[in-house]
């Protein structure tokens, strides 16, 4: 029986740069950083502090065992910034937005009310975009919508 998602992939063209982005700007922990096999593939995973049940594998677009044509196509998509890599939950979207923006995180959308809560959208250092969400049931609706 499947119990939960354990590892998800984030495509990057530079693992060192992405590792720095996730640890220094988003405050994630390094869970693993090892070189594997004869080809020297580097396995790097990061995760939200205190939440080791989900790791994000920072996988190189040109070193993940893909054939050259697929690696080139994937690199172009990542460079173009068209891949959405997931959604992160926060207990205060507006506060987290301000904190991350002050650290230099590029936002595509400021916090905005949605039927499900408050959402902001940002990019990582490779161009992947993420939704930053505060669920509606966690909002103080006595203040009304902005």
Secondary structure, 3 states (H helix, E strand, C coil): CCCCCCEEEEEECCHHHHHHHHHHHCCCEEEEEEEECCCCEEEEEEECCCCCCCEEEEEECCCCCCCHHHHHHHHHHHHHCCCEEEEEECCCHHHHHHHHHHCCCEEEEEEEEECCEEEEEEECCCCCEEEEEEEHHHCCHHHCCC
